[in-house]
Amino acid sequence: MVRESGGLCIADEVQTGLGRIGSHFWSFQAHDVVPDILIIGKPLGNGYPMAAVVTSRDIAAVLDDRIKDVSIISTMLNKFIFTIRDDIFSLVELFNDLYDMLSKL
């Protein structure tokens, strides 16, 4: 009905996607629907607030033409990307210190 009226079917799988309903990986599969746009989140980031939008190349091209001046990565997401990067650098430094200490034994 939505597509017949010229609209897009959007599946919000933030809470129900990625196998969280048990019977299907995506909840829209239980309804025999293939969405035009799929929104996923929550477990995607494994504790970090992360989300994604999945769509076709045709729809993405239209969106790309209309939002050329908009940054896709939000300020909030940047904060967590840098946090992850800093954690990795800290672990590398800790590992190097531990290696130096053990090599002296």
N, C-alpha and C positions, 0 to 999 in steps of 0.2 A: 504494500500500500504506500509506503514512504517513497519508494523508487518510482512508482507509477505517477506520483505527484511531483517528481523531479528532485526529491530529497536524497540524502545519503543515510545509510544505515550505520550507526555508530555503536559499537559494543564497548561498554565500560567494564573492563575486566580487572580493575584495580583490586577489588576485594575477592573476586571469584575466579580469576584466571590462574594460570600456572599450576593446574592440578588441584586447586583448593576445594573443589566440590566433590572430588573423589571419582566420579564416574567418567569424567571427560577432562582433558587438559584445559580446554576453554569452555566456559559455561554456554556460549552461543552454540556449540556443537550439539548440545542436548535439545536444541530447538530447530535443528536443520537450517540454520541461517548462516550465510557468509557475509560478514559486515564489510562495508566499504572502508571504514576506519576502525582500528582496534586500539584501545587505550589500555596499557598495562602498567603496573607499578608494584607497590609494597614488597613482595619477596624478591623482586628483581635486583634490588640493591643490597640484599642480605644485611639489613640493619641501617644502611645509609638511605636517605630519602631519594629514591631514584625512580624515574618513570620513563615510558617510551610511547610513541605513537607510531603505529604501523599502518601503512596504506599502500595503494597501488601507485605505480609510477605516474599515471595520468593525473590522479588527484594531487600527488606530491608536486608535480610540475605546476599545477594551477596555484597551489599554496605558495610555492617558491616565487612565482611571478608577483604575487600580491604582498608578500611580507619580506621583501629584500632587505629592508632596513631594520628588521627585528632580529635580535640575537636569539638563537635557539637555546643556548645554554644560559640558564638563569643565574643570578648572583648567588642564590642559595646553593645551587648545585656546584658552582665554582668553589665555594667554601669547602664542601665535602671532598671534592677532587683534590684540593690542596692538602686537606687533612690526611687523605689516604697517601698522597705523595710523601708528606712529611713523616708519616708512620713508617713507610718503606725505607726512607733515608735513615731514620732512627734505628731500625732493625739492622740495616747494613752496617752502620757505625758500631752498634752493639756487637754484631757478629765479628767484625774486624778486631775490636778490642778483646773479645773472648779468644779469638784465634791467636792474637799476639801473646796473651797471658798463657795459653796452653802450650804454645811453641817454646816458651822459656822454661817449661818444666822438664 
